[in-house]
Amino acid sequence: MNVTIGISAYNEAQNIGNLLNFLRDYPFEKIVVASGCTDDTVKIAKSFSGVKVIVEEIRKGKASAVNEIIHEAGGDIIILEGADTIPSGFCFNYLLEPIINNPDIGMVGAHPIPVNKLDSQINKIGHLLWRSHHQMALKYPKAGEVIAFRNKISGIDPATPVDEAYIEFELVEMGYKVAYAPDAIIFNRAPENRDDFIKQRKRIFAGHLRLKEKGYQVHTMNTFEVIAASWRASHNIFLLAQGGFLELRARHEAVKSMKNGYNPTIWERVSSTKQVQNE
């Protein structure tokens, strides 16, 4: 099977070069969609041979970039990756294996691990969040951060702020199953302050609520399962309480804001999640 890797980027000059350098020797079709960039993202991406760079002069949101990738992709499988993530050495082998070996699998999620040092309470909460997602995905396969999926859909709702969940929705509607590849490790950076944490979680929950309105519910909308997964991830009551409080606050703000028309198709950049390197 041929593989296309699509990278969405908005002002990712500090990260895009590291990612494209990592991908240099992979025999993938490589597409970068640079959306409304005002830094050197486009210049850096174009400096790599074999990379198709699509420039959106005006920032239209990640869903628009994903649709550009889907439209241009020639591969049987598409890997979507944000420019602010870095794969581990064998990530793609593990990520692609379920789709290649099982025709019923339409989408596979990777295993994000934050590079944040455990030197602050908010960083510990960030690690807890992603360990909880990992525990959830082991029981109910889910996808986020980096995904691989069959090139079977024509696109996603351009207004959705949760592109991976929307792709999951589309493929499940077509009869495909979702798988999780726990050994397909990718490195990201969790928010490093409370405001960024709430900003990011608010946007994601709002997107999941919009998806629920279409009749599809991701597993992280099940509060009991989230609590159970968080407990499997950590037995630190104090940390769980702090993380739970921030998550509840973000969800409350999302619900309240949605009553006033909030739908973050083009969301505010969460600056503290940038500068991703495997430390």
Steps between C-alpha positions, in 0.01 A plus 500: 500500500613852420507746788451876509601696807326832536624770736293800598695803617430848628811698595703187576845624395648373826372145441436426131867455411554239773198301384583513128859404571373198693278405202774550241571130439141373516361398159177694555333764291546808720258794503525808721209742520624831638197700602530875544861478617680824575834344601751285304285183494453508121864581430622214719249249359594589141868445579435124525498309172207272430258701713193655343420827674149642473475859618174641631561874505214549748472273802186288460539255787639150532194330347561695179862385499393139556258524208781631279711200599217254433432661161866489393600164652588223259564237765271213597566599862531851637697585811404831657752669724523844649827685453530524879551125551801272452465125433713239673724281288256220415178696542378465142571125485269442796247757380459350153507133594133466611366657181729301271420169670127542566257622232241579768720764661443846357695713742782461753602735778852551630615526864591858594749554783575855615859619516420735791726462801324408822612821665164668557149398596354600163759285321408207722135556408598503132671163537197369690271612218692307236547193722123505551446520124733203461305299757173593329633403158616159622136425583322708236729576204507871429713732295670833551818697425624257230275265306509269199182436302383352173465752221128435467337829597459812291556738788373617838276778624711814445356648819607221735777573752558126563623362169615158626168431673310608188703265280427224753129583470508488119680165484289334770192611306649315201529181706869512588647441845748713691820353648759628743874440461651546850855448368459773238643765729506865402626786710302817559497775758211545742392852601733646761263743667139487621364746242644302207376172649145632532515667158599172333258277691214747446552491125513121489190451715305750288594304189390174659168656596447610140578148385254360752232715339564302182433175688856389572656497845869450566582287804654788695150650525413219743582650840508165681747355249718812523513469879579128478776557244647782710506274806682232301749767393567629853393435859613844611173640636631855524622500139179339376292761681701787355488359147131424533425853617678653199322263261160580653572870480594470133185302425284750687653789307445315172131442570451859613684642199315280252175663607650820357602333174851384594641260239882523483558399138800733502627475853742714692854364498597321821855629518627288787442177302766594244875432489459123502810286528547161660677603818 
